[in-house]
């Protein structure tokens, strides 16, 4: 089941348009597991390196609009930089990076 869930997550994340973001919970619900936000995070965390160029992992953030990754391989500074290069405005408040979900959230 986990493998199939991860594959659904990857397929959905590929659909997020450039310049938009989705939340972990949003992707989980679309993948058929509305309480599976953490599993979405894990799916993206274990994404094999060659696939990180095909699956836009950077477009998935938490429900508050905050970049919440703690992964040293894909740190929040990198996620911020990639999102900004895609036209997403990322605001900085203290050591947090957040995105205005009203403006940038993918509407499915």
Residue, then its C-alpha position, 0 to 999 in steps of 0.5 A: x500500500x505504501x508504494x502505491x500511495x507514494x506513486x499517487x503522491x508523485x503523480x499528484x505533485x507533478x500536476x502542481x503548476x509552476x508558480x503554485x504550491x500545495x499543502x501536504x494535507x491537500x496532496x494526501x486528501x487527493x491521494x485518497x488518504x485525508x489524514x496522511x499529510x505526514x506520509x506525503x512528507x515521507x514520500x517526498x523525503x525518500x524520493x530517489x535523487x534522479x526523480x527529484x528533477x521530475x517531481x517538483x517536491x519544492x511545491x509542497x509546504x505545510x498547511x500554514x503556508x510555511x516551508x517546514x522541511x528539515x531535510x539536510x539534503x533538501x534544506x528550506x533555503x534551497x526550497x525557498x530559492x527554487x520556489x522564488x525562481x518559479x515566481x512564488x513570493x516567499x516571505x521571511x519572518x524570523x527564521x521561517x519562510x512562508x507563502x501566501x496560500x490565498x495567492x499561491x495555493x494550487x486550486x484543484 
